[in-house]
């Protein structure tokens, strides 16, 4: 059963400008395993974090770093949730996540499906 769906689109240039202007922002937005990636990948990960929150109904108090985009052995993106996000997911009965990422024309997009 689908618990929620979220989608978000982000300007890669906007993320790059924000990170250049405020370097410590990377520590507030991205998990340690994400921070050294190219800016397009960071933009997609930010979109995935926003889409995850939307799939959960945008509850208050979610920490950005409690959602991490990783890749499985085949290179497919997957979500790892912990802390505030894992708790919100448990409360809503989420047991599985589906994630799709894409970049084109200076934009990054993510779609997240929360399944219970």
Jmol script that loads the backbone (N, CA, C; Angstrom):
load data "model"
ATOM      1  N   UNK A   1       0.841  -1.176   0.000  1.00  0.00           N
ATOM      2  CA  UNK A   1       0.000   0.000   0.000  1.00  0.00           C
ATOM      3  C   UNK A   1       0.892   1.247   0.000  1.00  0.00           C
ATOM      4  N   UNK A   2       0.535   2.209  -0.822  1.00  0.00           N
ATOM      5  CA  UNK A   2       1.276   3.469  -0.871  1.00  0.00           C
ATOM      6  C   UNK A   2       0.825   4.356   0.284  1.00  0.00           C
ATOM      7  N   UNK A   3       1.780   4.780   1.083  1.00  0.00           N
ATOM      8  CA  UNK A   3       1.514   5.662   2.217  1.00  0.00           C
ATOM      9  C   UNK A   3       1.598   7.122   1.778  1.00  0.00           C
ATOM     10  N   UNK A   4       2.536   7.415   0.866  1.00  0.00           N
ATOM     11  CA  UNK A   4       2.688   8.788   0.395  1.00  0.00           C
ATOM     12  C   UNK A   4       3.617   8.873  -0.792  1.00  0.00           C
ATOM     13  N   UNK A   5       3.470   9.948  -1.553  1.00  0.00           N
ATOM     14  CA  UNK A   5       4.310  10.229  -2.714  1.00  0.00           C
ATOM     15  C   UNK A   5       4.797  11.667  -2.585  1.00  0.00           C
ATOM     16  N   UNK A   6       6.070  11.869  -2.886  1.00  0.00           N
ATOM     17  CA  UNK A   6       6.614  13.223  -2.863  1.00  0.00           C
ATOM     18  C   UNK A   6       7.487  13.454  -4.072  1.00  0.00           C
ATOM     19  N   UNK A   7       7.479  14.666  -4.575  1.00  0.00           N
ATOM     20  CA  UNK A   7       8.335  15.035  -5.702  1.00  0.00           C
ATOM     21  C   UNK A   7       8.874  16.438  -5.445  1.00  0.00           C
ATOM     22  N   UNK A   8      10.098  16.674  -5.886  1.00  0.00           N
ATOM     23  CA  UNK A   8      10.684  17.999  -5.733  1.00  0.00           C
ATOM     24  C   UNK A   8      11.667  18.237  -6.867  1.00  0.00           C
ATOM     25  N   UNK A   9      11.792  19.493  -7.274  1.00  0.00           N
ATOM     26  CA  UNK A   9      12.724  19.892  -8.320  1.00  0.00           C
ATOM     27  C   UNK A   9      13.548  21.065  -7.808  1.00  0.00           C
ATOM     28  N   UNK A  10      14.854  21.048  -8.103  1.00  0.00           N
ATOM     29  CA  UNK A  10      15.782  22.029  -7.549  1.00  0.00           C
ATOM     30  C   UNK A  10      16.707  22.540  -8.653  1.00  0.00           C
ATOM     31  N   UNK A  11      16.954  23.816  -8.656  1.00  0.00           N
ATOM     32  CA  UNK A  11      17.937  24.404  -9.560  1.00  0.00           C
ATOM     33  C   UNK A  11      19.339  24.052  -9.057  1.00  0.00           C
ATOM     34  N   UNK A  12      20.140  23.456  -9.910  1.00  0.00           N
ATOM     35  CA  UNK A  12      21.510  23.095  -9.535  1.00  0.00           C
ATOM     36  C   UNK A  12      22.305  24.360  -9.211  1.00  0.00           C
ATOM     37  N   UNK A  13      22.133  25.407  -9.994  1.00  0.00           N
ATOM     38  CA  UNK A  13      22.852  26.664  -9.763  1.00  0.00           C
ATOM     39  C   UNK A  13      22.473  27.273  -8.414  1.00  0.00           C
ATOM     40  N   UNK A  14      21.222  27.164  -8.028  1.00  0.00           N
ATOM     41  CA  UNK A  14      20.778  27.705  -6.735  1.00  0.00           C
ATOM     42  C   UNK A  14      21.480  26.997  -5.578  1.00  0.00           C
ATOM     43  N   UNK A  15      21.592  25.675  -5.668  1.00  0.00           N
ATOM     44  CA  UNK A  15      22.288  24.908  -4.626  1.00  0.00           C
ATOM     45  C   UNK A  15      23.767  25.283  -4.611  1.00  0.00           C
ATOM     46  N   UNK A  16      24.365  25.395  -5.795  1.00  0.00           N
ATOM     47  CA  UNK A  16      25.776  25.752  -5.874  1.00  0.00           C
ATOM     48  C   UNK A  16      26.033  27.130  -5.255  1.00  0.00           C
ATOM     49  N   UNK A  17      25.189  28.098  -5.573  1.00  0.00           N
ATOM     50  CA  UNK A  17      25.336  29.447  -5.021  1.00  0.00           C
ATOM     51  C   UNK A  17      25.185  29.427  -3.503  1.00  0.00           C
ATOM     52  N   UNK A  18      24.193  28.713  -3.013  1.00  0.00           N
ATOM     53  CA  UNK A  18      23.966  28.643  -1.567  1.00  0.00           C
ATOM     54  C   UNK A  18      25.145  28.008  -0.847  1.00  0.00           C
ATOM     55  N   UNK A  19      25.698  26.944  -1.412  1.00  0.00           N
ATOM     56  CA  UNK A  19      26.840  26.268  -0.781  1.00  0.00           C
ATOM     57  C   UNK A  19      28.105  27.111  -0.858  1.00  0.00           C
ATOM     58  N   UNK A  20      28.288  27.846  -1.954  1.00  0.00           N
ATOM     59  CA  UNK A  20      29.444  28.742  -2.068  1.00  0.00           C
ATOM     60  C   UNK A  20      29.348  29.900  -1.067  1.00  0.00           C
ATOM     61  N   UNK A  21      28.156  30.430  -0.913  1.00  0.00           N
ATOM     62  CA  UNK A  21      27.931  31.571  -0.027  1.00  0.00           C
ATOM     63  C   UNK A  21      28.027  31.162   1.455  1.00  0.00           C
ATOM     64  N   UNK A  22      27.533  29.945   1.762  1.00  0.00           N
ATOM     65  CA  UNK A  22      27.495  29.468   3.153  1.00  0.00           C
ATOM     66  C   UNK A  22      28.036  28.041   3.198  1.00  0.00           C
ATOM     67  N   UNK A  23      29.347  27.867   3.228  1.00  0.00           N
ATOM     68  CA  UNK A  23      29.936  26.519   3.187  1.00  0.00           C
ATOM     69  C   UNK A  23      29.449  25.577   4.293  1.00  0.00           C
ATOM     70  N   UNK A  24      29.130  26.114   5.471  1.00  0.00           N
ATOM     71  CA  UNK A  24      28.658  25.255   6.562  1.00  0.00           C
ATOM     72  C   UNK A  24      27.263  24.692   6.301  1.00  0.00           C
ATOM     73  N   UNK A  25      26.580  25.223   5.298  1.00  0.00           N
ATOM     74  CA  UNK A  25      25.261  24.719   4.936  1.00  0.00           C
ATOM     75  C   UNK A  25      25.319  23.238   4.570  1.00  0.00           C
ATOM     76  N   UNK A  26      26.405  22.816   3.955  1.00  0.00           N
ATOM     77  CA  UNK A  26      26.552  21.408   3.581  1.00  0.00           C
ATOM     78  C   UNK A  26      26.430  20.490   4.790  1.00  0.00           C
ATOM     79  N   UNK A  27      26.908  20.940   5.952  1.00  0.00           N
ATOM     80  CA  UNK A  27      26.847  20.122   7.169  1.00  0.00           C
ATOM     81  C   UNK A  27      25.430  20.062   7.742  1.00  0.00           C
ATOM     82  N   UNK A  28      24.617  21.071   7.452  1.00  0.00           N
ATOM     83  CA  UNK A  28      23.225  21.071   7.913  1.00  0.00           C
ATOM     84  C   UNK A  28      22.302  20.295   6.984  1.00  0.00           C
ATOM     85  N   UNK A  29      22.666  20.238   5.694  1.00  0.00           N
ATOM     86  CA  UNK A  29      21.778  19.613   4.715  1.00  0.00           C
ATOM     87  C   UNK A  29      22.132  18.174   4.365  1.00  0.00           C
ATOM     88  N   UNK A  30      23.420  17.845   4.371  1.00  0.00           N
ATOM     89  CA  UNK A  30      23.851  16.568   3.809  1.00  0.00           C
ATOM     90  C   UNK A  30      24.554  15.691   4.833  1.00  0.00           C
ATOM     91  N   UNK A  31      24.282  14.396   4.743  1.00  0.00           N
ATOM     92  CA  UNK A  31      24.967  13.416   5.582  1.00  0.00           C
ATOM     93  C   UNK A  31      26.434  13.346   5.160  1.00  0.00           C
ATOM     94  N   UNK A  32      27.259  12.856   6.029  1.00  0.00           N
ATOM     95  CA  UNK A  32      28.703  12.811   5.769  1.00  0.00           C
ATOM     96  C   UNK A  32      29.029  12.125   4.441  1.00  0.00           C
ATOM     97  N   UNK A  33      28.345  11.055   4.120  1.00  0.00           N
ATOM     98  CA  UNK A  33      28.607  10.317   2.887  1.00  0.00           C
ATOM     99  C   UNK A  33      28.169  11.032   1.617  1.00  0.00           C
ATOM    100  N   UNK A  34      27.448  12.145   1.748  1.00  0.00           N
ATOM    101  CA  UNK A  34      26.958  12.886   0.587  1.00  0.00           C
ATOM    102  C   UNK A  34      27.785  14.126   0.276  1.00  0.00           C
ATOM    103  N   UNK A  35      28.463  14.675   1.234  1.00  0.00           N
ATOM    104  CA  UNK A  35      29.037  16.030   1.129  1.00  0.00           C
ATOM    105  C   UNK A  35      30.083  16.226   0.041  1.00  0.00           C
ATOM    106  N   UNK A  36      30.820  15.211  -0.343  1.00  0.00           N
ATOM    107  CA  UNK A  36      31.896  15.379  -1.328  1.00  0.00           C
ATOM    108  C   UNK A  36      31.453  15.126  -2.761  1.00  0.00           C
ATOM    109  N   UNK A  37      30.166  14.997  -2.996  1.00  0.00           N
ATOM    110  CA  UNK A  37      29.655  14.714  -4.337  1.00  0.00           C
ATOM    111  C   UNK A  37      29.600  15.979  -5.187  1.00  0.00           C
ATOM    112  N   UNK A  38      29.540  15.831  -6.507  1.00  0.00           N
ATOM    113  CA  UNK A  38      29.384  16.994  -7.397  1.00  0.00           C
ATOM    114  C   UNK A  38      28.066  17.730  -7.103  1.00  0.00           C
ATOM    115  N   UNK A  39      28.026  18.990  -7.443  1.00  0.00           N
ATOM    116  CA  UNK A  39      26.876  19.824  -7.095  1.00  0.00           C
ATOM    117  C   UNK A  39      25.568  19.306  -7.699  1.00  0.00           C
ATOM    118  N   UNK A  40      25.580  18.742  -8.897  1.00  0.00           N
ATOM    119  CA  UNK A  40      24.346  18.206  -9.473  1.00  0.00           C
ATOM    120  C   UNK A  40      23.815  17.054  -8.623  1.00  0.00           C
ATOM    121  N   UNK A  41      24.711  16.227  -8.119  1.00  0.00           N
ATOM    122  CA  UNK A  41      24.309  15.119  -7.251  1.00  0.00           C
ATOM    123  C   UNK A  41      23.783  15.648  -5.916  1.00  0.00           C
ATOM    124  N   UNK A  42      24.393  16.710  -5.406  1.00  0.00           N
ATOM    125  CA  UNK A  42      23.909  17.315  -4.164  1.00  0.00           C
ATOM    126  C   UNK A  42      22.518  17.910  -4.357  1.00  0.00           C
ATOM    127  N   UNK A  43      22.294  18.550  -5.485  1.00  0.00           N
ATOM    128  CA  UNK A  43      20.976  19.114  -5.770  1.00  0.00           C
ATOM    129  C   UNK A  43      19.926  18.010  -5.823  1.00  0.00           C
ATOM    130  N   UNK A  44      20.252  16.894  -6.464  1.00  0.00           N
ATOM    131  CA  UNK A  44      19.315  15.777  -6.532  1.00  0.00           C
ATOM    132  C   UNK A  44      19.041  15.219  -5.143  1.00  0.00           C
ATOM    133  N   UNK A  45      20.070  15.158  -4.311  1.00  0.00           N
ATOM    134  CA  UNK A  45      19.886  14.665  -2.948  1.00  0.00           C
ATOM    135  C   UNK A  45      19.037  15.616  -2.114  1.00  0.00           C
ATOM    136  N   UNK A  46      19.222  16.920  -2.316  1.00  0.00           N
ATOM    137  CA  UNK A  46      18.367  17.875  -1.620  1.00  0.00           C
ATOM    138  C   UNK A  46      16.913  17.692  -2.066  1.00  0.00           C
ATOM    139  N   UNK A  47      16.702  17.530  -3.363  1.00  0.00           N
ATOM    140  CA  UNK A  47      15.351  17.284  -3.870  1.00  0.00           C
ATOM    141  C   UNK A  47      14.773  16.005  -3.260  1.00  0.00           C
ATOM    142  N   UNK A  48      15.595  14.971  -3.104  1.00  0.00           N
ATOM    143  CA  UNK A  48      15.139  13.712  -2.513  1.00  0.00           C
ATOM    144  C   UNK A  48      14.728  13.911  -1.054  1.00  0.00           C
ATOM    145  N   UNK A  49      15.465  14.733  -0.328  1.00  0.00           N
ATOM    146  CA  UNK A  49      15.124  15.014   1.066  1.00  0.00           C
ATOM    147  C   UNK A  49      13.778  15.740   1.150  1.00  0.00           C
ATOM    148  N   UNK A  50      13.576  16.722   0.285  1.00  0.00           N
ATOM    149  CA  UNK A  50      12.297  17.440   0.232  1.00  0.00           C
ATOM    150  C   UNK A  50      11.161  16.489  -0.161  1.00  0.00           C
ATOM    151  N   UNK A  51      11.407  15.648  -1.163  1.00  0.00           N
ATOM    152  CA  UNK A  51      10.382  14.706  -1.616  1.00  0.00           C
ATOM    153  C   UNK A  51      10.045  13.694  -0.523  1.00  0.00           C
ATOM    154  N   UNK A  52      11.036  13.284   0.255  1.00  0.00           N
ATOM    155  CA  UNK A  52      10.796  12.359   1.368  1.00  0.00           C
ATOM    156  C   UNK A  52       9.886  13.008   2.401  1.00  0.00           C
ATOM    157  N   UNK A  53      10.175  14.259   2.744  1.00  0.00           N
ATOM    158  CA  UNK A  53       9.322  14.974   3.697  1.00  0.00           C
ATOM    159  C   UNK A  53       7.889  15.069   3.174  1.00  0.00           C
ATOM    160  N   UNK A  54       7.736  15.366   1.897  1.00  0.00           N
ATOM    161  CA  UNK A  54       6.400  15.465   1.304  1.00  0.00           C
ATOM    162  C   UNK A  54       5.690  14.117   1.334  1.00  0.00           C
ATOM    163  N   UNK A  55       6.409  13.025   1.058  1.00  0.00           N
ATOM    164  CA  UNK A  55       5.807  11.692   1.095  1.00  0.00           C
ATOM    165  C   UNK A  55       5.321  11.337   2.493  1.00  0.00           C
ATOM    166  N   UNK A  56       5.954  11.922   3.508  1.00  0.00           N
ATOM    167  CA  UNK A  56       5.553  11.696   4.902  1.00  0.00           C
ATOM    168  C   UNK A  56       4.492  12.678   5.376  1.00  0.00           C
ATOM    169  N   UNK A  57       4.066  13.592   4.513  1.00  0.00           N
ATOM    170  CA  UNK A  57       3.070  14.582   4.896  1.00  0.00           C
ATOM    171  C   UNK A  57       3.665  15.835   5.503  1.00  0.00           C
ATOM    172  N   UNK A  58       4.969  16.026   5.325  1.00  0.00           N
ATOM    173  CA  UNK A  58       5.706  17.213   5.798  1.00  0.00           C
ATOM    174  C   UNK A  58       5.531  17.469   7.296  1.00  0.00           C
ATOM    175  N   UNK A  59       5.776  16.446   8.124  1.00  0.00           N
ATOM    176  CA  UNK A  59       5.667  16.681   9.568  1.00  0.00           C
ATOM    177  C   UNK A  59       6.781  17.612  10.042  1.00  0.00           C
ATOM    178  N   UNK A  60       6.526  18.424  11.056  1.00  0.00           N
ATOM    179  CA  UNK A  60       7.574  19.323  11.562  1.00  0.00           C
ATOM    180  C   UNK A  60       8.668  18.536  12.281  1.00  0.00           C
ATOM    181  N   UNK A  61       9.858  19.131  12.323  1.00  0.00           N
ATOM    182  CA  UNK A  61      10.937  18.571  13.117  1.00  0.00           C
ATOM    183  C   UNK A  61      11.835  17.565  12.439  1.00  0.00           C
ATOM    184  N   UNK A  62      11.694  17.371  11.134  1.00  0.00           N
ATOM    185  CA  UNK A  62      12.572  16.431  10.435  1.00  0.00           C
ATOM    186  C   UNK A  62      13.953  17.063  10.250  1.00  0.00           C
ATOM    187  N   UNK A  63      14.989  16.283  10.469  1.00  0.00           N
ATOM    188  CA  UNK A  63      16.363  16.757  10.270  1.00  0.00           C
ATOM    189  C   UNK A  63      16.831  16.352   8.877  1.00  0.00           C
ATOM    190  N   UNK A  64      17.404  17.311   8.143  1.00  0.00           N
ATOM    191  CA  UNK A  64      17.872  17.055   6.774  1.00  0.00           C
ATOM    192  C   UNK A  64      18.840  15.874   6.728  1.00  0.00           C
ATOM    193  N   UNK A  65      19.724  15.796   7.699  1.00  0.00           N
ATOM    194  CA  UNK A  65      20.753  14.755   7.672  1.00  0.00           C
ATOM    195  C   UNK A  65      20.224  13.387   8.094  1.00  0.00           C
ATOM    196  N   UNK A  66      18.943  13.304   8.472  1.00  0.00           N
ATOM    197  CA  UNK A  66      18.338  12.017   8.800  1.00  0.00           C
ATOM    198  C   UNK A  66      17.799  11.299   7.563  1.00  0.00           C
ATOM    199  N   UNK A  67      17.992  11.902   6.396  1.00  0.00           N
ATOM    200  CA  UNK A  67      17.710  11.263   5.110  1.00  0.00           C
ATOM    201  C   UNK A  67      19.010  11.274   4.321  1.00  0.00           C
ATOM    202  N   UNK A  68      19.433  10.117   3.862  1.00  0.00           N
ATOM    203  CA  UNK A  68      20.655  10.021   3.062  1.00  0.00           C
ATOM    204  C   UNK A  68      20.364   9.227   1.797  1.00  0.00           C
ATOM    205  N   UNK A  69      20.838   9.746   0.679  1.00  0.00           N
ATOM    206  CA  UNK A  69      20.723   9.016  -0.578  1.00  0.00           C
ATOM    207  C   UNK A  69      22.017   8.236  -0.770  1.00  0.00           C
ATOM    208  N   UNK A  70      21.870   6.939  -0.930  1.00  0.00           N
ATOM    209  CA  UNK A  70      23.010   6.052  -1.184  1.00  0.00           C
ATOM    210  C   UNK A  70      22.770   5.333  -2.501  1.00  0.00           C
ATOM    211  N   UNK A  71      23.741   4.565  -2.907  1.00  0.00           N
ATOM    212  CA  UNK A  71      23.582   3.744  -4.103  1.00  0.00           C
ATOM    213  C   UNK A  71      23.761   2.288  -3.719  1.00  0.00           C
ATOM    214  N   UNK A  72      22.902   1.431  -4.272  1.00  0.00           N
ATOM    215  CA  UNK A  72      23.080   0.003  -4.014  1.00  0.00           C
ATOM    216  C   UNK A  72      24.204  -0.530  -4.903  1.00  0.00           C
ATOM    217  N   UNK A  73      24.462  -1.804  -4.861  1.00  0.00           N
ATOM    218  CA  UNK A  73      25.578  -2.398  -5.598  1.00  0.00           C
ATOM    219  C   UNK A  73      25.492  -2.205  -7.110  1.00  0.00           C
ATOM    220  N   UNK A  74      24.272  -2.027  -7.612  1.00  0.00           N
ATOM    221  CA  UNK A  74      24.103  -1.831  -9.050  1.00  0.00           C
ATOM    222  C   UNK A  74      24.140  -0.355  -9.447  1.00  0.00           C
ATOM    223  N   UNK A  75      24.266   0.556  -8.458  1.00  0.00           N
ATOM    224  CA  UNK A  75      24.295   1.989  -8.737  1.00  0.00           C
ATOM    225  C   UNK A  75      22.950   2.667  -8.603  1.00  0.00           C
ATOM    226  N   UNK A  76      21.936   1.900  -8.292  1.00  0.00           N
ATOM    227  CA  UNK A  76      20.577   2.425  -8.145  1.00  0.00           C
ATOM    228  C   UNK A  76      20.475   3.246  -6.855  1.00  0.00           C
ATOM    229  N   UNK A  77      19.870   4.448  -6.900  1.00  0.00           N
ATOM    230  CA  UNK A  77      19.754   5.244  -5.678  1.00  0.00           C
ATOM    231  C   UNK A  77      18.749   4.631  -4.709  1.00  0.00           C
ATOM    232  N   UNK A  78      19.064   4.766  -3.424  1.00  0.00           N
ATOM    233  CA  UNK A  78      18.150   4.292  -2.392  1.00  0.00           C
ATOM    234  C   UNK A  78      18.223   5.234  -1.198  1.00  0.00           C
ATOM    235  N   UNK A  79      17.146   5.246  -0.421  1.00  0.00           N
ATOM    236  CA  UNK A  79      17.098   6.104   0.759  1.00  0.00           C
ATOM    237  C   UNK A  79      17.510   5.329   1.999  1.00  0.00           C
ATOM    238  N   UNK A  80      18.298   5.988   2.834  1.00  0.00           N
ATOM    239  CA  UNK A  80      18.593   5.493   4.178  1.00  0.00           C
ATOM    240  C   UNK A  80      18.048   6.540   5.132  1.00  0.00           C
ATOM    241  N   UNK A  81      17.136   6.137   6.006  1.00  0.00           N
ATOM    242  CA  UNK A  81      16.545   7.079   6.951  1.00  0.00           C
ATOM    243  C   UNK A  81      16.913   6.676   8.372  1.00  0.00           C
ATOM    244  N   UNK A  82      17.027   7.667   9.216  1.00  0.00           N
ATOM    245  CA  UNK A  82      17.340   7.432  10.621  1.00  0.00           C
ATOM    246  C   UNK A  82      16.717   8.566  11.442  1.00  0.00           C
ATOM    247  N   UNK A  83      16.847   8.473  12.733  1.00  0.00           N
ATOM    248  CA  UNK A  83      16.430   9.552  13.628  1.00  0.00           C
ATOM    249  C   UNK A  83      15.010  10.039  13.386  1.00  0.00           C
ATOM    250  N   UNK A  84      14.871  11.344  13.199  1.00  0.00           N
ATOM    251  CA  UNK A  84      13.552  11.980  13.081  1.00  0.00           C
ATOM    252  C   UNK A  84      12.748  11.453  11.900  1.00  0.00           C
ATOM    253  N   UNK A  85      13.426  11.171  10.804  1.00  0.00           N
ATOM    254  CA  UNK A  85      12.727  10.692   9.607  1.00  0.00           C
ATOM    255  C   UNK A  85      12.279   9.243   9.791  1.00  0.00           C
ATOM    256  N   UNK A  86      13.136   8.412  10.371  1.00  0.00           N
ATOM    257  CA  UNK A  86      12.761   7.022  10.637  1.00  0.00           C
ATOM    258  C   UNK A  86      11.570   6.959  11.598  1.00  0.00           C
ATOM    259  N   UNK A  87      11.569   7.828  12.597  1.00  0.00           N
ATOM    260  CA  UNK A  87      10.464   7.853  13.552  1.00  0.00           C
ATOM    261  C   UNK A  87       9.157   8.265  12.867  1.00  0.00           C
ATOM    262  N   UNK A  88       9.210   9.295  12.034  1.00  0.00           N
ATOM    263  CA  UNK A  88       8.009   9.731  11.310  1.00  0.00           C
ATOM    264  C   UNK A  88       7.520   8.632  10.369  1.00  0.00           C
ATOM    265  N   UNK A  89       8.447   7.929   9.740  1.00  0.00           N
ATOM    266  CA  UNK A  89       8.077   6.832   8.839  1.00  0.00           C
ATOM    267  C   UNK A  89       7.405   5.696   9.611  1.00  0.00           C
ATOM    268  N   UNK A  90       7.960   5.338  10.762  1.00  0.00           N
ATOM    269  CA  UNK A  90       7.361   4.278  11.596  1.00  0.00           C
ATOM    270  C   UNK A  90       5.943   4.662  12.007  1.00  0.00           C
ATOM    271  N   UNK A  91       5.756   5.917  12.396  1.00  0.00           N
ATOM    272  CA  UNK A  91       4.438   6.382  12.836  1.00  0.00           C
ATOM    273  C   UNK A  91       3.405   6.307  11.716  1.00  0.00           C
ATOM    274  N   UNK A  92       3.859   6.391  10.483  1.00  0.00           N
ATOM    275  CA  UNK A  92       2.952   6.344   9.337  1.00  0.00           C
ATOM    276  C   UNK A  92       2.899   4.965   8.683  1.00  0.00           C
ATOM    277  N   UNK A  93       3.650   4.019   9.231  1.00  0.00           N
ATOM    278  CA  UNK A  93       3.616   2.652   8.721  1.00  0.00           C
ATOM    279  C   UNK A  93       4.457   2.411   7.480  1.00  0.00           C
ATOM    280  N   UNK A  94       5.450   3.260   7.241  1.00  0.00           N
ATOM    281  CA  UNK A  94       6.312   3.095   6.066  1.00  0.00           C
ATOM    282  C   UNK A  94       7.311   1.970   6.332  1.00  0.00           C
ATOM    283  N   UNK A  95       7.362   1.027   5.413  1.00  0.00           N
ATOM    284  CA  UNK A  95       8.309  -0.089   5.554  1.00  0.00           C
ATOM    285  C   UNK A  95       9.281  -0.176   4.383  1.00  0.00           C
ATOM    286  N   UNK A  96       9.004   0.571   3.325  1.00  0.00           N
ATOM    287  CA  UNK A  96       9.852   0.503   2.135  1.00  0.00           C
ATOM    288  C   UNK A  96       9.792   1.837   1.396  1.00  0.00           C
ATOM    289  N   UNK A  97      10.934   2.198   0.792  1.00  0.00           N
ATOM    290  CA  UNK A  97      11.041   3.448   0.031  1.00  0.00           C
ATOM    291  C   UNK A  97      11.395   3.147  -1.417  1.00  0.00           C
ATOM    292  N   UNK A  98      10.886   3.973  -2.321  1.00  0.00           N
ATOM    293  CA  UNK A  98      11.253   3.925  -3.737  1.00  0.00           C
ATOM    294  C   UNK A  98      11.718   5.332  -4.114  1.00  0.00           C
ATOM    295  N   UNK A  99      12.833   5.416  -4.843  1.00  0.00           N
ATOM    296  CA  UNK A  99      13.433   6.711  -5.168  1.00  0.00           C
ATOM    297  C   UNK A  99      13.869   6.739  -6.617  1.00  0.00           C
ATOM    298  N   UNK A 100      13.577   7.849  -7.287  1.00  0.00           N
ATOM    299  CA  UNK A 100      14.076   8.089  -8.635  1.00  0.00           C
ATOM    300  C   UNK A 100      14.653   9.503  -8.674  1.00  0.00           C
ATOM    301  N   UNK A 101      15.841   9.639  -9.285  1.00  0.00           N
ATOM    302  CA  UNK A 101      16.530  10.925  -9.423  1.00  0.00           C
ATOM    303  C   UNK A 101      16.832  11.189 -10.883  1.00  0.00           C
ATOM    304  N   UNK A 102      16.858  12.472 -11.262  1.00  0.00           N
ATOM    305  CA  UNK A 102      17.245  12.822 -12.619  1.00  0.00           C
ATOM    306  C   UNK A 102      17.793  14.246 -12.634  1.00  0.00           C
ATOM    307  N   UNK A 103      18.659  14.528 -13.633  1.00  0.00           N
ATOM    308  CA  UNK A 103      19.209  15.874 -13.842  1.00  0.00           C
ATOM    309  C   UNK A 103      19.081  16.201 -15.326  1.00  0.00           C
ATOM    310  N   UNK A 104      18.681  17.438 -15.621  1.00  0.00           N
ATOM    311  CA  UNK A 104      18.653  17.903 -17.003  1.00  0.00           C
ATOM    312  C   UNK A 104      18.403  19.406 -17.000  1.00  0.00           C
ATOM    313  N   UNK A 105      19.001  20.088 -17.968  1.00  0.00           N
ATOM    314  CA  UNK A 105      18.764  21.513 -18.186  1.00  0.00           C
ATOM    315  C   UNK A 105      18.953  22.345 -16.918  1.00  0.00           C
ATOM    316  N   UNK A 106      19.977  22.000 -16.129  1.00  0.00           N
ATOM    317  CA  UNK A 106      20.278  22.771 -14.936  1.00  0.00           C
ATOM    318  C   UNK A 106      19.380  22.498 -13.747  1.00  0.00           C
ATOM    319  N   UNK A 107      18.584  21.454 -13.830  1.00  0.00           N
ATOM    320  CA  UNK A 107      17.653  21.122 -12.755  1.00  0.00           C
ATOM    321  C   UNK A 107      17.893  19.685 -12.297  1.00  0.00           C
ATOM    322  N   UNK A 108      17.599  19.433 -11.030  1.00  0.00           N
ATOM    323  CA  UNK A 108      17.607  18.077 -10.484  1.00  0.00           C
ATOM    324  C   UNK A 108      16.226  17.814  -9.923  1.00  0.00           C
ATOM    325  N   UNK A 109      15.732  16.605 -10.135  1.00  0.00           N
ATOM    326  CA  UNK A 109      14.415  16.234  -9.671  1.00  0.00           C
ATOM    327  C   UNK A 109      14.485  14.899  -8.942  1.00  0.00           C
ATOM    328  N   UNK A 110      13.618  14.747  -7.945  1.00  0.00           N
ATOM    329  CA  UNK A 110      13.526  13.487  -7.210  1.00  0.00           C
ATOM    330  C   UNK A 110      12.060  13.149  -6.989  1.00  0.00           C
ATOM    331  N   UNK A 111      11.766  11.863  -7.060  1.00  0.00           N
ATOM    332  CA  UNK A 111      10.445  11.360  -6.718  1.00  0.00           C
ATOM    333  C   UNK A 111      10.618  10.254  -5.700  1.00  0.00           C
ATOM    334  N   UNK A 112       9.825  10.313  -4.644  1.00  0.00           N
ATOM    335  CA  UNK A 112       9.889   9.337  -3.575  1.00  0.00           C
ATOM    336  C   UNK A 112       8.493   8.751  -3.360  1.00  0.00           C
ATOM    337  N   UNK A 113       8.447   7.430  -3.246  1.00  0.00           N
ATOM    338  CA  UNK A 113       7.212   6.736  -2.880  1.00  0.00           C
ATOM    339  C   UNK A 113       7.477   6.020  -1.571  1.00  0.00           C
ATOM    340  N   UNK A 114       6.629   6.283  -0.601  1.00  0.00           N
ATOM    341  CA  UNK A 114       6.685   5.607   0.698  1.00  0.00           C
ATOM    342  C   UNK A 114       5.629   4.505   0.689  1.00  0.00           C
ATOM    343  N   UNK A 115       6.088   3.278   0.939  1.00  0.00           N
ATOM    344  CA  UNK A 115       5.207   2.111   0.883  1.00  0.00           C
ATOM    345  C   UNK A 115       5.084   1.514   2.282  1.00  0.00           C
ATOM    346  N   UNK A 116       3.879   1.045   2.594  1.00  0.00           N
ATOM    347  CA  UNK A 116       3.640   0.414   3.896  1.00  0.00           C
ATOM    348  C   UNK A 116       3.157  -0.987   3.756  1.00  0.00           C
TER     349      UNK A 116
END
end "model"
wireframe off; spacefill off
backbone 0.3
color backbone group
